[in-house]
Amino acid sequence: MQLKQNVKFRTWFKASNNLHYKLFLDNVNYATAKENCQKYSANLASVGIRAAAIRSELKHSLVAGNTPIWIGLDDIKNEGDFIWADGVPSTIENTAWFEGEPNNSGDGEDCVHLAVRTENLWQLNDESCNLLIAYMCEIKL
């Protein structure tokens, strides 16, 4: 069993927080991204996204260019109350929003993605859950 698990996750990046990450470049909506991660018994990335050092590590190891990426943060259940995929409430201390975000533009931005607005700034933006973009899964092995 251990050998199968190692083969299944050999293409996943092990970050310094001992969690494994994989970037999937197929463009899907938030619900599909979440379901696809769950097929691996993983979540959309959340623990590593809350830590600036891990975000930087993931950016340099997994992401090329300014591809927006679904992560595990949304306020689908209650508008304005963002909850991470692992159940941790979003706070100013653990959520690196772009200035002016979240803004729920058009009353339809309930899901969150990582985005790059300047070369070295990789932060969070709320967006419509129907947007078709890449996604990142996170798992503890």
C-alpha positions as CSV (number, residue, x, y, z in Angstrom):
1,M,0.0,0.0,0.0
2,Q,2.8,2.4,0.9
3,L,4.4,1.9,-2.6
4,K,1.1,2.7,-4.4
5,Q,0.7,5.8,-2.3
6,N,4.2,7.0,-3.2
7,V,3.7,6.4,-6.9
8,K,0.3,8.2,-6.8
9,F,1.8,11.3,-5.3
10,R,5.3,11.3,-6.8
11,T,4.5,14.4,-8.9
12,W,3.4,16.4,-5.9
13,F,5.7,19.0,-4.5
14,K,6.6,18.6,-0.8
15,A,6.8,22.0,0.8
16,S,8.8,22.9,3.9
17,N,5.6,22.6,6.0
18,N,5.6,18.9,5.1
19,L,2.4,19.1,3.1
20,H,2.3,18.1,-0.6
21,Y,1.0,20.4,-3.3
22,K,0.1,19.9,-6.9
23,L,-0.9,22.5,-9.5
24,F,-3.5,21.4,-12.0
25,L,-3.6,23.6,-15.1
26,D,-6.9,22.5,-16.5
27,N,-9.3,25.4,-16.4
28,V,-12.3,24.5,-14.2
29,N,-14.8,26.3,-11.9
30,Y,-14.4,26.3,-8.1
31,A,-16.8,23.4,-7.5
32,T,-15.0,21.1,-10.0
33,A,-11.6,22.1,-8.6
34,K,-12.8,21.2,-5.1
35,E,-14.2,17.8,-6.3
36,N,-11.0,17.1,-8.3
37,C,-8.8,17.6,-5.2
38,Q,-11.2,15.4,-3.1
39,K,-10.5,12.5,-5.6
40,Y,-7.0,12.5,-4.1
41,S,-8.4,12.8,-0.6
42,A,-6.9,16.3,-0.7
43,N,-8.3,19.8,-0.3
44,L,-7.9,22.9,-2.3
45,A,-4.7,24.5,-0.9
46,S,-5.3,26.4,2.3
47,V,-2.8,25.7,5.1
48,G,0.2,26.7,2.9
49,I,-1.6,29.7,1.4
50,R,-2.0,31.2,4.9
51,A,1.8,31.3,5.5
52,A,3.7,33.9,3.5
53,A,6.9,31.7,3.4
54,I,5.0,28.7,2.0
55,R,3.1,30.9,-0.5
56,S,6.4,32.2,-1.8
57,E,7.9,28.6,-1.9
58,L,4.9,27.4,-3.9
59,K,5.0,30.3,-6.2
60,H,8.6,29.7,-7.1
61,S,8.3,25.9,-7.3
62,L,4.9,25.4,-9.0
63,V,3.7,28.5,-10.7
64,A,5.0,30.1,-13.9
65,G,3.8,33.4,-14.9
66,N,0.6,35.0,-13.6
67,T,-1.8,32.1,-13.8
68,P,-4.8,32.7,-11.4
69,I,-5.3,29.6,-9.2
70,W,-8.3,28.4,-7.2
71,I,-7.4,27.8,-3.5
72,G,-9.5,26.6,-0.6
73,L,-11.2,29.8,0.6
74,D,-14.8,30.9,0.1
75,D,-17.8,32.6,1.7
76,I,-20.4,30.4,0.0
77,K,-22.2,29.6,3.2
78,N,-22.4,33.1,4.6
79,E,-21.6,36.2,2.6
80,G,-18.5,38.0,4.1
81,D,-17.5,35.1,6.3
82,F,-14.6,33.5,4.4
83,I,-13.7,30.0,5.6
84,W,-10.6,28.0,4.6
85,A,-11.0,24.5,3.2
86,D,-9.6,23.1,6.5
87,G,-12.3,24.9,8.5
88,V,-10.2,27.8,9.8
89,P,-11.9,31.2,9.6
90,S,-10.2,33.8,7.5
91,T,-8.7,36.7,9.4
92,I,-6.6,39.7,8.6
93,E,-3.6,37.8,10.0
94,N,-4.1,34.6,7.9
95,T,-5.4,36.0,4.6
96,A,-3.2,37.9,2.2
97,W,-5.9,39.9,0.3
98,F,-4.9,42.4,-2.4
99,E,-5.7,45.9,-1.4
100,G,-9.5,46.5,-1.7
101,E,-10.3,42.8,-1.6
102,P,-12.6,41.1,-0.9
103,N,-15.0,43.3,-2.6
104,N,-17.8,41.0,-3.8
105,S,-17.9,43.0,-7.1
106,G,-21.3,42.5,-8.7
107,D,-22.6,40.6,-5.6
108,G,-21.3,37.4,-7.0
109,E,-17.7,36.8,-5.8
110,D,-17.8,34.0,-3.3
111,C,-14.7,32.0,-4.2
112,V,-11.0,33.0,-3.9
113,H,-8.0,32.6,-6.1
114,L,-4.4,33.5,-6.0
115,A,-3.4,36.1,-8.5
116,V,-0.4,38.1,-9.5
117,R,-0.9,41.8,-10.1
118,T,2.7,42.8,-9.9
119,E,5.8,40.6,-10.5
120,N,6.5,39.8,-6.9
121,L,3.1,40.1,-5.3
122,W,1.0,36.9,-5.1
123,Q,-2.1,37.6,-3.2
124,L,-5.8,36.8,-2.9
125,N,-8.9,38.0,-4.8
126,D,-12.5,37.1,-4.5
127,E,-14.1,36.1,-7.8
128,S,-17.2,34.4,-9.3
129,C,-17.1,30.6,-8.5
130,N,-17.9,30.0,-12.2
131,L,-14.6,31.4,-13.5
132,L,-12.6,28.7,-15.3
133,I,-9.0,28.7,-14.0
134,A,-6.3,26.4,-12.7
135,Y,-6.3,25.1,-9.2
136,M,-3.9,23.8,-6.5
137,C,-4.5,20.8,-4.2
138,E,-2.9,20.2,-0.8
139,I,-2.5,17.0,1.1
140,K,-0.7,15.6,4.2
141,L,0.8,12.3,3.4
